[in-house]
Amino acid sequence: MSGNTRFAGRGKSKYSSYRCSSRVQYQGCENKELRKEYLDNFVLDELYDRLFSDNAVKKLSAMLSEYNQKKTVENNSDLDVFRQQLEETTRKITSIVNLVSESEISINTVKDNLQKLEEQKNLYEIQIKAISDTVKISAINEDTINALIEKSREFIRTKNIPECRNFIENYVEKVLVYNDKVSVIFKINIPDSNQNVVPLTSHENIKVLQREYKDLANAY
């Protein structure tokens, strides 16, 4: 199925739909044409019910929180390693500087070693800062997640299809239109009843879509 736009009726109203290319070119497809507005509204409703419902929000929040906790543990472990390496490198630099100041050894004698240690020290400091910044970003709590989700939820509630189409594209991987049903595969993985992470999919009978969204489609 592919998108098709034309002007139809006495008023030459704009009509957007999905139709099989074979239907026009070869007359070999029996799949019926389906208005784009039906799919747009169906996808928005499914996003709201399946992703932004209270139950889905709870699962998503828990999943993201668990992920952030694991990443925080990993980052803290890396921080400990780099901090130890930084401390050891700083100790070596201090020892060399003290040795030069307390003896008659020329600074040129240890110049190369000192420069290498300074480079290592700077590298460790950069890595520590990068990981610390990551920890701050990943330290997101459930309230923050709910606030972000609520913004998207309110956007979906507007049902302003022209404004929502870009939003839909960010969430939908593909839409499969069959002779009797529509399947939507989202770009989102969610936990199922067994706590396995699976792609979010929705299916609906075409006749149901036509019946439920007929009045909404006529508004465009």
C-alpha angles and dihedrals in degrees: 000000000000136000119271130184127188141147116252141171131035092298092047091235118187111259121192122187148150116249136165113256089221089060090067103029104038106011086228102120124084096189111123122238114258126204115243092225090063091058094042092054093042092053092049092049092048091049090052097044099037103034108021100036117115092256093047092046090053092051093045093049091050092047094050092044091052091048092050091049091053092048091048091054091049093047093048089052091052090047091055091052095049093044090054090049091048091050092050092047092048089050091053092049091050091049092052093047091049091048092053094046094048098044141041093255113132117241087229089066093064098026096108094047091047092050092051091050091049090051091051090048092052091048093052091048091052092049092048091051092048093051092044090053090049091052090053091051095046093047091094118150131211093259090058091048091050091049092052092047092048090057090055091044092055090048090055091048091063090070089203095154098192090051094042099050095087088046090052092051090057091059105033122080096183144329120226117201117197131180093268107015147029125229122196120197112197128208088237134096119207134178114264127211090283092050091251115141109239136164115272110244134174132195132192139171112253093228089055090052092050092049098044098043102034095102092046092050091052089060092068 
